[in-house]
Amino acid sequence: MKIIRSVKVWRKSIEELKSLGCFEFVKTDENDPRQVTCRFKHGATKGAPIAHTGDYIVQYETGLWQRMGVNVYEGLNFSPNANIKGYTSRSKSW
């Protein structure tokens, strides 16, 4: 599925997260305002219903939303074959 939108969950994106319309709530921790927690509305995602600071929220062309960890998100958006000229595999052939 094609990703049409992505937003990183962090303090500076709270207003954008609230405007997405896919969350029941977007809130910061009372003791540590840098920590953001978002809970998806019922039916908005088939995955984990809660996202935290550092996660990415992506929307697919089907309209579904998904929470992704930073490693997964970066893996989707970085392909050595496509982004680095001259990249070659270092695997040995026996």
Summary of the structure (lengths in Angstrom):
residues: 94
radius of gyration: 16.7
end to end distance: 36.6
largest distance: 58.7
contacts: 209
relative contact order: 0.20
helix: 22%
strand: 32%
